[in-house]
Amino acid sequence: MMTNADQFAFVKKNPISVGCGVVALALIAGIYLRSDAIPEAEGILVQKTAQAERYALNIKYSAQLKEQLEALAGANKEIDGRIVRASQLGTNTQYFYKLQSDSGVKLLDFRQGTAGVVAKGKSTFVPIPFSVSVQGTLPQVMKFLRELESGNHYCRILTASCAGSAVARSQPLTLSLNLEMLGLP
C-alpha cells in the first residue's frame, strides 16, 4: 500500500499522466451525469431547427406578398361584379331582357328558382337556378347562347332542349334551358 508521500512522489514523477487521468475521470463523470439531458437537448434542437426552417420559408414566400394580395383583391373585385344576387329579382330579370334584345330572340318564359342552402363553414356562394325559354331563328338562338355563356355573370347550363319544325325549316326554334348562375343568397 502506498503512503501519502509515495503518492505525491508518483504525481511529481508523472504529472502529465496523472493530469490526463484526472481529466478523463472528470469527463466520464460529466458525461455520465449529463447523459439523461442528451435526448432532451436533441428534441429541443429538432424543434428549434423546424421552427427556423418555417421562419426561413415564411421570409422566402413573403417576398411577393403585397403583389399577391393586390392580385387577389382584384380577382375578388372582378368576381363580385359577376355575382348574381338572389334577392334582386328585378336586376336578374333585366339581365335576361338585355340578352333578349342583344340576340334578337323572343323571351317566352323566365323563372328564377330559390337559391340553394350552403352548409355553415362552406363557401358563401350559392347556385341560383333559372328556367328560361326563348324563340328565334338558329342564328338568334346561337347568339343568345353565346351571350349567356360569355356574359357578365358566371353561368352553368344544366339542361337544354331545342325544338323546331322538321317540315318547315323557316319556323322559329324554341330553346328551353335550365341553368344556374353563381350568386349570393
TAPEVEN-V114422 format. One record per residue. N is the residue number from 1. RES is the residue in three letters. OMEGA is omega in degrees with one decimal (NA if undefined). Layout:
n->N res->RES omega->OMEGA
n->N res->RES omega->OMEGA
This chain:
n->1 res->MET omega->-175.6
n->2 res->MET omega->177.2
n->3 res->THR omega->-180.0
n->4 res->ASN omega->-179.8
n->5 res->ALA omega->177.7
n->6 res->ASP omega->-179.6
n->7 res->GLN omega->178.4
n->8 res->PHE omega->178.7
n->9 res->ALA omega->179.2
n->10 res->PHE omega->179.7
n->11 res->VAL omega->180.0
n->12 res->LYS omega->179.1
n->13 res->LYS omega->-175.6
n->14 res->ASN omega->-176.1
n->15 res->PRO omega->-178.3
n->16 res->ILE omega->-179.2
n->17 res->SER omega->-179.6
n->18 res->VAL omega->178.7
n->19 res->GLY omega->178.5
n->20 res->CYS omega->178.3
n->21 res->GLY omega->179.6
n->22 res->VAL omega->178.5
n->23 res->VAL omega->179.0
n->24 res->ALA omega->177.9
n->25 res->LEU omega->178.9
n->26 res->ALA omega->178.6
n->27 res->LEU omega->178.9
n->28 res->ILE omega->178.9
n->29 res->ALA omega->178.9
n->30 res->GLY omega->178.9
n->31 res->ILE omega->-179.7
n->32 res->TYR omega->-178.0
n->33 res->LEU omega->-177.4
n->34 res->ARG omega->-175.2
n->35 res->SER omega->178.4
n->36 res->ASP omega->-179.4
n->37 res->ALA omega->-176.5
n->38 res->ILE omega->178.7
n->39 res->PRO omega->178.0
n->40 res->GLU omega->179.1
n->41 res->ALA omega->177.5
n->42 res->GLU omega->177.3
n->43 res->GLY omega->177.9
n->44 res->ILE omega->178.3
n->45 res->LEU omega->179.1
n->46 res->VAL omega->179.9
n->47 res->GLN omega->180.0
n->48 res->LYS omega->178.1
n->49 res->THR omega->179.0
n->50 res->ALA omega->178.4
n->51 res->GLN omega->178.5
n->52 res->ALA omega->177.4
n->53 res->GLU omega->178.4
n->54 res->ARG omega->176.8
n->55 res->TYR omega->179.7
n->56 res->ALA omega->177.8
n->57 res->LEU omega->177.5
n->58 res->ASN omega->178.5
n->59 res->ILE omega->-179.5
n->60 res->LYS omega->-175.2
n->61 res->TYR omega->179.5
n->62 res->SER omega->-177.8
n->63 res->ALA omega->-177.6
n->64 res->GLN omega->-175.1
n->65 res->LEU omega->-178.1
n->66 res->LYS omega->179.3
n->67 res->GLU omega->179.2
n->68 res->GLN omega->177.3
n->69 res->LEU omega->177.7
n->70 res->GLU omega->178.3
n->71 res->ALA omega->177.9
n->72 res->LEU omega->178.6
n->73 res->ALA omega->177.4
n->74 res->GLY omega->178.6
n->75 res->ALA omega->177.7
n->76 res->ASN omega->178.3
n->77 res->LYS omega->178.3
n->78 res->GLU omega->178.9
n->79 res->ILE omega->-179.5
n->80 res->ASP omega->177.9
n->81 res->GLY omega->-177.6
n->82 res->ARG omega->-177.6
n->83 res->ILE omega->175.9
n->84 res->VAL omega->175.9
n->85 res->ARG omega->-177.6
n->86 res->ALA omega->-177.4
n->87 res->SER omega->-177.2
n->88 res->GLN omega->-177.3
n->89 res->LEU omega->-179.4
n->90 res->GLY omega->179.4
n->91 res->THR omega->179.4
n->92 res->ASN omega->177.6
n->93 res->THR omega->179.4
n->94 res->GLN omega->178.4
n->95 res->TYR omega->-179.7
n->96 res->PHE omega->174.7
n->97 res->TYR omega->176.3
n->98 res->LYS omega->176.1
n->99 res->LEU omega->178.1
n->100 res->GLN omega->-178.0
n->101 res->SER omega->179.8
n->102 res->ASP omega->-175.4
n->103 res->SER omega->179.5
n->104 res->GLY omega->178.0
n->105 res->VAL omega->176.0
n->106 res->LYS omega->-179.6
n->107 res->LEU omega->-178.6
n->108 res->LEU omega->-175.9
n->109 res->ASP omega->177.6
n->110 res->PHE omega->177.4
n->111 res->ARG omega->174.7
n->112 res->GLN omega->177.5
n->113 res->GLY omega->178.1
n->114 res->THR omega->-178.0
n->115 res->ALA omega->177.7
n->116 res->GLY omega->178.9
n->117 res->VAL omega->179.5
n->118 res->VAL omega->178.5
n->119 res->ALA omega->-179.5
n->120 res->LYS omega->-179.8
n->121 res->GLY omega->178.7
n->122 res->LYS omega->-179.3
n->123 res->SER omega->178.4
n->124 res->THR omega->-180.0
n->125 res->PHE omega->178.3
n->126 res->VAL omega->173.3
n->127 res->PRO omega->178.0
n->128 res->ILE omega->-175.4
n->129 res->PRO omega->176.0
n->130 res->PHE omega->170.7
n->131 res->SER omega->-175.9
n->132 res->VAL omega->172.6
n->133 res->SER omega->179.0
n->134 res->VAL omega->179.2
n->135 res->GLN omega->179.1
n->136 res->GLY omega->178.0
n->137 res->THR omega->-179.7
n->138 res->LEU omega->178.0
n->139 res->PRO omega->179.1
n->140 res->GLN omega->179.5
n->141 res->VAL omega->178.7
n->142 res->MET omega->178.0
n->143 res->LYS omega->176.8
n->144 res->PHE omega->179.3
n->145 res->LEU omega->178.5
n->146 res->ARG omega->178.7
n->147 res->GLU omega->178.8
n->148 res->LEU omega->-177.8
n->149 res->GLU omega->-176.9
n->150 res->SER omega->-176.2
n->151 res->GLY omega->-175.9
n->152 res->ASN omega->-173.7
n->153 res->HIS omega->175.9
n->154 res->TYR omega->-173.0
n->155 res->CYS omega->175.0
n->156 res->ARG omega->179.3
n->157 res->ILE omega->-178.9
n->158 res->LEU omega->177.9
n->159 res->THR omega->177.7
n->160 res->ALA omega->173.5
n->161 res->SER omega->-177.8
n->162 res->CYS omega->-179.2
n->163 res->ALA omega->177.8
n->164 res->GLY omega->-179.7
n->165 res->SER omega->178.7
n->166 res->ALA omega->-177.4
n->167 res->VAL omega->-176.8
n->168 res->ALA omega->-176.9
n->169 res->ARG omega->179.5
n->170 res->SER omega->177.7
n->171 res->GLN omega->-179.6
n->172 res->PRO omega->176.3
n->173 res->LEU omega->175.1
n->174 res->THR omega->-179.7
n->175 res->LEU omega->176.8
n->176 res->SER omega->-177.1
n->177 res->LEU omega->164.7
n->178 res->ASN omega->-174.8
n->179 res->LEU omega->175.1
n->180 res->GLU omega->174.9
n->181 res->MET omega->178.9
n->182 res->LEU omega->-176.2
n->183 res->GLY omega->176.9
n->184 res->LEU omega->-179.5
n->185 res->PRO omega->NA
